[in-house]
Amino acid sequence: MSQATNLLELENVVKDYAGAAGGGRVAVLNGLQLTIARGESVAIIGPSGSGKSTLLNIIGTLDRPTSGRIALNGQNLGDLDETQLAVFRNRQIGFIFQSHHLLPQCSVIENVLVPTLACSDAATRRDAPARARKLLDRVGLGARLEHRPGELSGGERQRVAVVRALINNPPLLLADEPTGALDRAAAQSLAQLLIDLNREEGVTLIVVTHALDLAHRMSRVLELHDGKLAPPALVKP
């Protein structure tokens, strides 16, 4: 697969921490390799404490690896300082977490537009409200633009978070347990929405999840074990 086809490449990524009471270094990621194509949808599964969220934070530039190389959309992330990373993150990566992290005092459309406030491109800022309305209508919230998060259901709040993650049209969308706080019906609805947006928007999707029914709706499932990624030997939804 060519570099032009790949959106994300991780080579020999290591992340370790100091052990308790001088017990040496504890490796969370151990020479991890990962290549993801543009437009692909990938689920990462594994037991609690295996490092799934650590991996997602490193991919999302919220944390740095101890060693190894990470390239996203042709940019070697190790070449960027913290200020450059913040700008890159805002334009290139959308985040969805288990908790929606919406601002309670702001309306739905104001929450969606928050990531555009740091955007230096005037055209993007100008077009953002129209894009926000279009996306909110797409996820069934076109009539709730002026509502506050407290007036929405849990599933609706998470859909607002999805639109907020997409507002700057990033090539990569990272979702950390996005259905973990939802009931079954809302979780299934959100899972379908993520799959549909992956196809419609062309956004590359990486989902960390314990929900095997969500994982198996992605185009590829990888299991994090002993600090490395591999296809699961046998995982039933």
N, C-alpha and C positions, 0 to 999 in steps of 0.2 A: 504494500500500500504506500503510495507516494506521500511526501510531506504535505503537498497541496491538498490531498484528500483528508489528511489527519487534522483534527482540531487540537487534540491534546496528546502530549507525549510525556511520560514519566520514565526516567531511566535510573535504575539503581538508587531509588529514594530510600533514605534511612531517616527515621525519627526516633531519638532516644531521650530519656530523661534520667536525672540523677536518682539512684535508688535510695530507699530509706536507710537512715543510720549508717551512711557510708558504705552501702552495699554495692557500689559500682553502678554502672549505667544499665538502664532497663530499656530494651529495644521494643518499640511499638510497631514500627514499620522497618522491615529488614531486607533491603535490596529490592524493593518493590518495582515492578515493571507494569506499565499500562499504556496502551495506545487506543484512542477513541476517535472514530471517524466523524466528520461533520454530519450533523443530522441524526446521529445514532441515539438510541435510548438504552441506557445501561443501569441495571440495578446492582447494588453492592449489599450483600448480606453477610451475616456472621454473628457470633455470640456477643452479648454485652461485654464491653471491655476489650474487644479485639482491635479497636483502633479505627472503626469506620468513620466516626465523626472527626477524628484527628486527620484522617486522610482527606475528608471533604474540606476541612478548614485549610489544609495545605494547598489543595487544588484551587480553592477560592481565594488564596493569598491572604487569609486571615492569620496564618501561621507559616513559618518557614521550616523546611526540612533541615535536619542536621547535616545531611550531605545528599548528593544526587542532583539530577537535572530535571527541570520541569519547563516545558515549552507549551504555551497556549496561543493559538492563532498566530503562530510564527514568532512569538516573542519569548525569549529566554527570560523567565521570571527572576532568575538569580542576578540578572544585570540591572534590575530596577531597585532604587532606594525606596524608603517607606512612602515618601510623597508621590513618587511616580507610580508605585503600586496602588495607592488610593485612587488615583485618576484612572489607571488601567482597570481596576476592579469595578469602578462605577460604570464604565462603558462596555466592558466585555463579559461581566458575570452578573447573573441574577440569582438571588438567594430566596429559598423558601424553608422555613423552619417549622418545627412541631407547634410552637407558639407563633401566632401571626405577627406579634410585635407592632400592631397598628397603634397610632397615636390616638388616644381616646377623645381628645378635644377637637380633633380634625374630622372633617367629613370624609366620605369614601373617596371622592375624587381628589381631595387635598392629600390624603394618605398616598394615593397612587402616584401623585406628582412629586412627592418628596425627593426621590432619586434624581429628578431633573434639575433640582436647585443647584447642584454642584456641577452641572454640565456647562462647559465653556462654549459650546457650539450654539450660536444664536438661533439657527434654523431648527435645531432639535428642540430647544426650549419653546420656540414659537409653535411647532407642530404637536408638541406633547399633549395639550388638552384634547385635541381632536383624536389623537391616538388613544388616550385614556378612555374617552367616551366610547370609541369603537370597541375596545377590548372589554370594557365593563358590560357593554351590550352583548358582546359575544358570550360572556360567562353568565348571562342572565341577571345582571345587576344594573341594567340601563335605567331602571326607575328608582334606583336607590342612591343616586349620586350625592345627594345632600344629607344622607343619613349618617349618624355617628356609629362607630363600631359597636357600642352598647345596644344599639337598636337592631343588630343583625344576629342571625344564628351563627353557631360555630362554623358550619360549612360555608356560609356566606362570607364570614370574616376571612377564612382561608382562601376563598376565591379572590377577594380583594388583594390578599398578599401575593397571589399568583400574578395578578395583573400588575401590581407594583414591581415585581421582579422582572417583568417583561417590558416595562415602559420605555427603557432606553434601548430596546431592540438588541439585547446582548446575544452573542452567538452561543453562550453556554448558560444553562440553567441548572443550579444545584439545589436539591431538595433533601433535607435531613429529617426523616420520619414525618413526612408531610401529612399523613393520615392518622398519626398516632393519637391525637386528641379528639378524633371525630368518631361518631357512631357509625355503624356499619353502612347505612344508606348514604350518609354524607361522604364516607371514605370511598365508597365505590364511585360516587359521582365525581369526586375530586380526581380519582385515579383515571377515569375516562377523560376528564378535562385535560389532564397533563399529557395523555397520549395524543389527544386531538390537537393540542397546541404544538406538540413536538412535530407533528406532520404539517399543520397549517402554517406555522411560523418558521419552520425549518430550524428551530433551535435544538441544539444538542442537549440531551437531558441525562443527568446522573442522579439517581435516587438511592439514598441509603435508607433501608427499611428492614423491620422485622416482619412485615406483612408479606407472606409469600405469595398471596394472591395478587398483590400489587407488583411484586418483583417479577412474576412470570408474565406480566403484560408488557414488560420491556423487551427490546429486541435481543438483549444479552443479559445474562445473570452471572455475576462473579462473586465468589466467596472469599472473604478476608480471613486467613488462618495462618498463624505463626508469622505474621507480619508481611505476608505475600498474598497476591490475588491469583485465583485460578477458578475455572468453571467448577461448580459444586459437583461432587461425585454422584449424589442422589438427593435431590430436594423435591419434595412433593408439596404442591400448593395446599 
